[in-house]
Amino acid sequence: MSYLQPQAGLSPFPPHSPHQSPHLEYQRTRSESHPPVPHSPYLQQGYPPQSYPPQGYPPESHPPQNHPQQHYQSLQGPPIQHQGYPPYVRGYLPPQPINQQFFGYSQQQPYGAPQAPFPAPQYEQSRNGFQTFQSPPTPGYGPEIVPLEDATVPADALYNAMEGIGTRESTVIRILAQYPATSIPHLKRTYEQRHQESLEVRVSKETSFNFKACLLSILRGPLANDVKRLNQAIAGLGTDEYVLTHVLLARSNADIKAIKQSYFSQYGRTLESDVKGDLSGKTELLFSMVLSAARQDEFAPVMPQNIDADVAELHRAICSSGGKDQLTACSILTSRSDGQIRAIAQSYERKYATSLEAAIIKAFTGHMESALVRIVRAASDRAMADAMLLNETMPTKVYTKDEHLIAGLVEMHWNRDHMEQVKGAYKVKYAKDGSLAEKVKKQLSGNYEKVLVAMIG
């Protein structure tokens, strides 16, 4: 469609956006002599990442790049037969079954914007004296890194598109729908310096309704948008439990800490105290555990004996005849890494002939149920979990949960690799609806539909 095509002499991306990265030559040179390291899983397309040595529990069922086939087979054992999944669909490959002959480290692509080549994982001194990896915040959640590119061209193009009578919405969509998350603050500063007005204020005046809400969410950037959503979910009477669940759960420790710090800086109150004031009982304790930011890091090893112990304890907590032990289930699922939870879920199903998700749904209700299911789904297969989340925002042809759909797509589009995986997972799960973009086109119309489709890509 025409609104997606750049006009002559005007690119929707800065000269050095992720699509034209100044680090590409560095990455190509580096990959010739060193395989990419685990903290940088976005250098290759595909789901899950295939560009680092066979690590994780379970391991992948195909040899990674740049590693001898013979050596990989000796670690992995007999090839795993894929069962119950459709064949490979453009950019999406479901997680593989557990192979108990190999264990080590496990890392799934993180939530939010893509991991940049820098910074490297941080180190932290543990109690036993060993140094442990600590994953850095997702780009957009850490200290701002001023990009090298000049944002003058897109800033002036946005000004011209909104100047005078009427607004050229197609130009605004073309520039903002795929603009890199880490470059948004630089774009806003450049616009304000050149035109003596806030870009967000101008967009707010020139647009309306859901189209406006979508553009403003993009301009806030990942961290500020999360903080605003949390405040809106807590403010006033009642609590939007959906927002708390999908903003705070299945997040890295670094991202949780960034969200808490930004929330306090903006509102002068701790996020923990506001959440505690709105929730009660076991659900309040669940989110207190989450906000403590004490999860195992994705670099932590996944040990089979620990997995077996967690599986047995979860089964006792969920299926005990003496009543459900909600706190034990919460403690395990909020403190383990995605890789560990993925192993727990697969081992649980193999041992008890029912999925961990189904057991949770049977044992719990309400917000506790939806929260624990979100944790397990995101850890087991984040792309599929996000595809299901988007589908739930469009339950019928005449009804759309617009606020949740906008938040979901804005959040996912920051990470283009993950967005491709979500699209592939959606096509696998909801083949009758066609692609995700086709579903949105059937459901919506106007500029609101166009900006969502542009973010999907």
URKAUR-V650451 format. One record per residue. N is the residue number from 1. RES is the residue in three letters. PHI is phi as a letter, one per 40 degrees, with the letter a starting at -180 (999 if undefined). PSI is psi in degrees with one decimal (999 if undefined). BURIAL is + if it has 16 or more other ideal C-beta (glycine too) atoms within 10 Angstrom, else -. Layout:
N/RES/PHI/PSI/BURIAL
N/RES/PHI/PSI/BURIAL
//
This chain:
1/MET/999/153.0/-
2/SER/c/-31.9/-
3/TYR/c/-12.0/+
4/LEU/c/-11.0/-
5/GLN/c/127.6/-
6/PRO/c/142.4/-
7/GLN/c/158.5/-
8/ALA/d/130.7/-
9/GLY/g/2.2/-
10/LEU/b/114.9/-
11/SER/c/140.3/+
12/PRO/c/-9.7/+
13/PHE/b/149.1/+
14/PRO/c/158.1/+
15/PRO/d/-29.5/-
16/HIS/b/45.8/+
17/SER/c/174.9/+
18/PRO/d/-20.2/+
19/HIS/c/-14.9/-
20/GLN/b/52.2/-
21/SER/c/137.0/-
22/PRO/c/-12.4/-
23/HIS/c/-0.2/-
24/LEU/c/-42.8/-
25/GLU/c/-38.8/-
26/TYR/c/-44.0/-
27/GLN/c/-40.8/-
28/ARG/c/-44.0/-
29/THR/c/-42.9/-
30/ARG/c/-39.7/+
31/SER/c/-20.2/-
32/GLU/c/-29.4/-
33/SER/b/-21.1/-
34/HIS/b/131.2/-
35/PRO/c/150.1/-
36/PRO/d/148.2/+
37/VAL/c/159.6/-
38/PRO/d/-26.7/+
39/HIS/c/0.8/+
40/SER/b/65.4/+
41/PRO/c/3.0/+
42/TYR/b/15.4/+
43/LEU/c/-16.7/+
44/GLN/b/151.4/-
45/GLN/c/167.7/-
46/GLY/h/161.3/+
47/TYR/b/121.1/+
48/PRO/c/172.2/+
49/PRO/d/142.9/+
50/GLN/b/7.5/+
51/SER/c/7.6/+
52/TYR/b/166.2/+
53/PRO/d/157.0/+
54/PRO/c/101.9/+
55/GLN/b/159.1/+
56/GLY/h/165.1/+
57/TYR/b/99.3/+
58/PRO/c/159.8/+
59/PRO/c/164.6/+
60/GLU/c/161.0/+
61/SER/c/12.0/-
62/HIS/b/148.2/-
63/PRO/c/138.9/+
64/PRO/c/166.5/+
65/GLN/c/149.6/-
66/ASN/g/19.0/-
67/HIS/b/135.8/-
68/PRO/d/137.6/-
69/GLN/c/-42.0/-
70/GLN/c/-43.6/-
71/HIS/c/-39.9/-
72/TYR/c/-43.7/+
73/GLN/c/-33.7/-
74/SER/c/-29.3/-
75/LEU/c/-35.9/-
76/GLN/c/-31.0/+
77/GLY/g/-161.2/-
78/PRO/d/145.9/-
79/PRO/c/145.3/-
80/ILE/c/135.1/+
81/GLN/c/125.7/-
82/HIS/c/127.7/-
83/GLN/b/142.6/-
84/GLY/g/3.8/-
85/TYR/b/145.2/-
86/PRO/c/165.7/-
87/PRO/c/170.3/-
88/TYR/d/132.3/-
89/VAL/b/112.7/+
90/ARG/e/93.9/-
91/GLY/g/1.3/+
92/TYR/b/124.9/+
93/LEU/b/116.2/+
94/PRO/c/154.3/+
95/PRO/d/150.3/+
96/GLN/c/159.1/+
97/PRO/c/162.8/-
98/ILE/c/137.3/+
99/ASN/b/108.0/+
100/GLN/c/-2.9/-
101/GLN/c/-8.6/-
102/PHE/a/137.2/+
103/PHE/a/161.3/+
104/GLY/i/-115.5/-
105/TYR/b/152.6/+
106/SER/b/134.2/+
107/GLN/a/125.8/+
108/GLN/b/157.8/+
109/GLN/c/132.3/+
110/PRO/c/166.2/+
111/TYR/c/149.8/+
112/GLY/g/-153.9/+
113/ALA/c/157.2/+
114/PRO/c/150.8/+
115/GLN/c/127.4/+
116/ALA/c/162.3/+
117/PRO/d/-26.3/+
118/PHE/b/150.9/-
119/PRO/c/165.7/-
120/ALA/c/165.4/-
121/PRO/d/146.1/+
122/GLN/c/161.0/-
123/TYR/b/147.5/-
124/GLU/b/136.9/-
125/GLN/c/120.4/-
126/SER/c/172.1/-
127/ARG/c/-32.5/-
128/ASN/c/6.0/-
129/GLY/g/-8.0/-
130/PHE/c/149.2/-
131/GLN/c/133.7/-
132/THR/b/149.5/-
133/PHE/c/142.4/+
134/GLN/b/115.5/-
135/SER/c/138.8/+
136/PRO/c/164.6/+
137/PRO/c/153.6/+
138/THR/c/139.3/+
139/PRO/d/132.5/+
140/GLY/h/-13.2/+
141/TYR/b/-9.3/+
142/GLY/b/-170.7/+
143/PRO/d/140.8/-
144/GLU/c/135.2/-
145/ILE/b/112.1/-
146/VAL/c/122.2/-
147/PRO/c/160.0/+
148/LEU/c/-24.2/-
149/GLU/c/156.8/+
150/ASP/c/124.0/-
151/ALA/c/14.3/+
152/THR/c/-45.2/-
153/VAL/c/-53.8/+
154/PRO/c/-32.4/+
155/ALA/c/-44.1/+
156/ASP/c/-36.6/-
157/ALA/c/-39.8/+
158/LEU/c/-41.4/+
159/TYR/c/-46.8/-
160/ASN/c/-33.8/-
161/ALA/c/-26.4/+
162/MET/b/-0.8/+
163/GLU/c/145.7/-
164/GLY/g/-161.9/-
165/ILE/c/128.5/-
166/GLY/g/166.9/-
167/THR/b/133.8/+
168/ARG/c/86.2/+
169/GLU/c/-32.7/+
170/SER/c/-36.9/+
171/THR/c/-42.6/+
172/VAL/c/-43.9/+
173/ILE/c/-46.0/+
174/ARG/c/-37.1/+
175/ILE/c/-46.6/+
176/LEU/c/-29.1/+
177/ALA/c/-26.2/+
178/GLN/b/19.3/+
179/TYR/c/136.5/+
180/PRO/c/140.9/+
181/ALA/d/-42.6/+
182/THR/c/-11.6/+
183/SER/c/-6.6/+
184/ILE/d/-47.4/+
185/PRO/d/-38.6/+
186/HIS/c/-39.4/+
187/LEU/c/-44.4/+
188/LYS/c/-40.3/+
189/ARG/c/-43.5/-
190/THR/c/-43.2/+
191/TYR/c/-46.3/+
192/GLU/c/-38.3/+
193/GLN/c/-36.4/-
194/ARG/c/-27.8/-
195/HIS/b/7.1/+
196/GLN/f/39.9/-
197/GLU/a/157.4/-
198/SER/c/133.5/-
199/LEU/c/-39.9/+
200/GLU/c/-41.3/+
201/VAL/c/-42.2/-
202/ARG/c/-43.6/+
203/VAL/c/-38.6/+
204/SER/c/-35.5/-
205/LYS/c/-33.2/-
206/GLU/c/-11.9/+
207/THR/b/176.4/+
208/SER/a/164.2/-
209/PHE/f/-140.6/-
210/ASN/c/-30.6/+
211/PHE/c/-45.1/+
212/LYS/c/-45.3/+
213/ALA/d/-38.2/+
214/CYS/c/-46.7/+
215/LEU/c/-40.3/+
216/LEU/c/-34.1/+
217/SER/c/-39.4/+
218/ILE/c/-44.9/+
219/LEU/c/-22.2/+
220/ARG/c/-31.4/+
221/GLY/g/166.0/+
222/PRO/d/-50.6/+
223/LEU/c/-50.6/+
224/ALA/c/-33.9/+
225/ASN/c/-41.0/+
226/ASP/c/-45.0/+
227/VAL/c/-42.7/+
228/LYS/c/-42.7/+
229/ARG/c/-41.2/+
230/LEU/c/-43.1/+
231/ASN/c/-42.7/+
232/GLN/c/-34.2/-
233/ALA/c/-29.7/+
234/ILE/c/-32.5/+
235/ALA/c/149.5/-
236/GLY/g/-167.1/-
237/LEU/c/139.0/-
238/GLY/g/171.1/-
239/THR/b/134.1/+
240/ASP/c/90.5/+
241/GLU/c/-29.8/+
242/TYR/d/-43.9/+
243/VAL/c/-45.4/+
244/LEU/d/-42.7/+
245/THR/c/-46.7/+
246/HIS/c/-9.2/+
247/VAL/c/-38.8/+
248/LEU/c/-27.5/+
249/LEU/c/151.2/+
250/ALA/g/35.9/+
251/ARG/b/158.2/+
252/SER/c/158.5/+
253/ASN/d/-41.7/+
254/ALA/c/-40.1/+
255/ASP/c/-41.2/+
256/ILE/c/-44.3/+
257/LYS/c/-39.9/-
258/ALA/c/-41.2/+
259/ILE/c/-44.0/+
260/LYS/c/-43.4/+
261/GLN/c/-44.0/-
262/SER/c/-38.1/+
263/TYR/c/-45.3/+
264/PHE/c/-40.2/+
265/SER/c/-35.0/-
266/GLN/c/-36.4/-
267/TYR/b/-4.6/-
268/GLY/g/14.9/-
269/ARG/b/153.1/-
270/THR/c/146.1/-
271/LEU/c/-36.2/+
272/GLU/d/-44.8/+
273/SER/c/-38.1/-
274/ASP/c/-41.2/+
275/VAL/c/-41.7/+
276/LYS/c/-35.5/-
277/GLY/c/-20.8/-
278/ASP/b/-21.0/+
279/LEU/b/172.0/+
280/SER/a/165.5/-
281/GLY/g/-144.5/-
282/LYS/c/-30.9/-
283/THR/c/-38.1/+
284/GLU/c/-42.2/-
285/LEU/c/-36.4/+
286/LEU/d/-47.8/+
287/PHE/c/-24.9/+
288/SER/c/-40.4/-
289/MET/c/-43.6/+
290/VAL/c/-44.9/+
291/LEU/c/-11.1/+
292/SER/c/-13.4/-
293/ALA/f/51.6/+
294/ALA/b/27.0/-
295/ARG/c/153.8/+
296/GLN/c/138.7/+
297/ASP/c/156.0/+
298/GLU/c/-14.1/+
299/PHE/c/-6.1/+
300/ALA/c/141.5/+
301/PRO/c/150.2/+
302/VAL/b/107.6/+
303/MET/c/125.7/-
304/PRO/d/-39.2/-
305/GLN/c/-34.6/-
306/ASN/c/-37.0/-
307/ILE/c/-45.6/+
308/ASP/c/-40.4/-
309/ALA/c/-41.8/-
310/ASP/c/-39.4/+
311/VAL/c/-46.6/+
312/ALA/c/-41.6/-
313/GLU/c/-40.2/+
314/LEU/c/-42.1/+
315/HIS/c/-41.4/+
316/ARG/c/-42.6/-
317/ALA/c/-34.8/+
318/ILE/c/-38.8/+
319/CYS/b/10.5/-
320/SER/c/136.2/-
321/SER/c/-17.5/-
322/GLY/c/6.4/-
323/GLY/h/157.2/-
324/LYS/c/131.8/-
325/ASP/c/83.3/+
326/GLN/c/-38.0/+
327/LEU/c/-36.9/-
328/THR/c/-44.7/-
329/ALA/c/-43.4/+
330/CYS/c/-43.4/+
331/SER/c/-43.5/+
332/ILE/c/-48.8/+
333/LEU/c/-22.1/+
334/THR/c/-11.9/+
335/SER/b/-11.1/+
336/ARG/c/153.9/+
337/SER/c/167.1/+
338/ASP/d/-43.6/+
339/GLY/c/-40.2/+
340/GLN/c/-42.9/+
341/ILE/c/-37.7/+
342/ARG/c/-43.3/+
343/ALA/c/-39.9/+
344/ILE/c/-46.2/+
345/ALA/c/-42.7/+
346/GLN/c/-39.6/+
347/SER/c/-38.3/+
348/TYR/c/-45.0/+
349/GLU/c/-39.4/+
350/ARG/c/-36.5/-
351/LYS/c/-36.9/-
352/TYR/b/5.4/+
353/ALA/f/27.7/-
354/THR/a/149.2/-
355/SER/c/153.0/-
356/LEU/c/-37.7/+
357/GLU/c/-45.0/+
358/ALA/c/-37.6/-
359/ALA/c/-39.4/+
360/ILE/c/-44.6/+
361/ILE/c/-37.7/-
362/LYS/c/-34.3/-
363/ALA/c/-31.7/+
364/PHE/b/166.9/+
365/THR/b/168.5/-
366/GLY/g/-144.6/-
367/HIS/c/-35.6/+
368/MET/c/-44.0/+
369/GLU/c/-50.9/-
370/SER/c/-34.5/+
371/ALA/c/-47.4/+
372/LEU/c/-36.3/+
373/VAL/c/-40.1/+
374/ARG/c/-43.4/+
375/ILE/c/-46.4/+
376/VAL/c/-43.9/+
377/ARG/c/-45.8/+
378/ALA/c/-37.2/+
379/ALA/c/-38.2/+
380/SER/c/-42.3/+
381/ASP/a/90.7/+
382/ARG/c/-38.5/+
383/ALA/c/-45.2/+
384/MET/c/-39.2/+
385/ALA/c/-42.1/+
386/ASP/c/-34.5/+
387/ALA/c/-42.2/+
388/MET/c/-38.7/+
389/LEU/c/-45.4/+
390/LEU/c/-40.0/+
391/ASN/c/-35.2/-
392/GLU/c/-20.4/-
393/THR/c/-8.6/+
394/MET/b/64.7/+
395/PRO/c/-33.2/-
396/THR/b/169.3/-
397/LYS/c/-23.0/-
398/VAL/b/0.9/-
399/TYR/b/129.6/-
400/THR/b/134.0/+
401/LYS/c/82.0/-
402/ASP/d/-44.3/+
403/GLU/c/-42.5/+
404/HIS/c/-35.8/+
405/LEU/c/-45.8/+
406/ILE/c/-48.6/+
407/ALA/c/-42.1/+
408/GLY/c/-47.5/+
409/LEU/c/-38.3/+
410/VAL/c/-44.5/+
411/GLU/c/-44.7/+
412/MET/c/-30.3/+
413/HIS/c/-16.4/+
414/TRP/c/-30.1/+
415/ASN/b/99.7/+
416/ARG/c/-38.0/+
417/ASP/c/-45.1/+
418/HIS/c/-37.6/+
419/MET/c/-39.9/+
420/GLU/c/-38.5/+
421/GLN/c/-39.5/+
422/VAL/c/-41.8/+
423/LYS/c/-42.1/+
424/GLY/c/-42.1/+
425/ALA/c/-39.3/+
426/TYR/c/-40.8/+
427/LYS/c/-34.3/+
428/VAL/c/-46.1/+
429/LYS/c/-36.7/-
430/TYR/b/54.4/+
431/ALA/d/-33.2/-
432/LYS/c/-22.9/-
433/ASP/c/-4.4/-
434/GLY/g/-149.8/-
435/SER/c/167.3/+
436/LEU/c/-42.2/+
437/ALA/c/-39.8/+
438/GLU/c/-39.1/-
439/LYS/c/-44.1/+
440/VAL/c/-40.3/+
441/LYS/c/-38.7/+
442/LYS/c/-31.2/-
443/GLN/c/-33.4/+
444/LEU/b/-178.6/+
445/SER/a/172.0/-
446/GLY/g/-160.9/-
447/ASN/c/-29.0/+
448/TYR/c/-47.6/+
449/GLU/c/-40.2/+
450/LYS/c/-41.2/+
451/VAL/c/-34.3/+
452/LEU/c/-43.2/+
453/VAL/c/-37.6/+
454/ALA/c/-36.0/+
455/MET/c/-37.3/+
456/ILE/c/-41.7/+
457/GLY/g/999/-
//
